[in-house]
Amino acid sequence: MATRSDSPRTSKLHWIDFAGRHFLPALSHWCTRAHIKWPLRLKPRAVEWTKAALINRISRNRGYRSYLEICTATTGNRYSEIDRSILRDSYRLMYWKPDGHSDLNTIDFATTGFDTTECIREIRARQLRFDIILVDAWHEYDTAVRDLGDALSLLQPRGTLVVHDCLPPSEALASPIYRAGEWCGVTYKAYLDFVIARPELEYRTVDIDFGCGVIRSRPALARSPAGDEYNALLGQWKAVGDDLGAAYRFMLEHQRPLCRVQSIEDFIRDEEG
């Protein structure tokens, strides 16, 4: 049996009292001599704004609980960073998954090829719908457009799509042909074509982590016609057609109005008031 003087609680209080009487005054005196302001005010660690951090922030603010990630064996890569205390029902669909591939995180729906038909069919058969979905597609045009369409069809009415790699920083990274290492491909073009063709959607692109598109259904009362300047810009974008080099340069030149780019600070302010 522990005596009162030796109990953990009393021992802890003893050391707190000792530190208060001896250590803290000495530290304060040293700071004064070194011209360091006392008491010390430590800066909080800056948030690393990745796609996962953005998803967690949106989900916390909007009370989301269910999450789907659509990715490949070489995209996504941050599933372990999704906050399960918020997104309690989290699933992952991975295509182009080689046999034996594992990143030590759960893969709920998988296929070794690029055809995701059976995976999507299984999700629908289980009647799953999601509050927030990340699309981090294989970065070719057709796969990215397909994944966006599938994701939209699985989204809850007040849900959010997050799309990765919407602001490739160089034309080399926006190559339509796979390259080892960093590669954004033409996801940016699939993303723009997808949202521009659907006026019922609203979108913004948060300027973090190679560009994270945020797509939601536009409230019916907010579906006002776009301005003449924006419509003219869309006409020029469509005229570029399949010339991917010209498309990238046009996107880069008109990035802010075309992609509706926001800083993370502006996005959070608009989201959270």
Secondary structure, 3 states (H helix, E strand, C coil): CCCCCCCHHHHHHHHHHHHHHHHHHHHHHHHHHCCCCCCCCCCCCCCCCCHHHHHHHHHHHHCCCEEEEEEECCCCCCHHHCCCCCCCEEEEEEECCCCCCCCCCCCCEECCCCCCHHHHHHHHHCCCCEEEEEECCCCCHHHHHHHHHHHHHCEEEEEEEEEECCCCCCCCCCCCCCCCCCCCCCHHHHHHHHHHCCCCEEEEEECCCCCEEEEEECCHHHCCCCCHHHHHHHHHHHHHCCCHHHHHHHHHHCHHHHHCEECHHHHHHHHHC
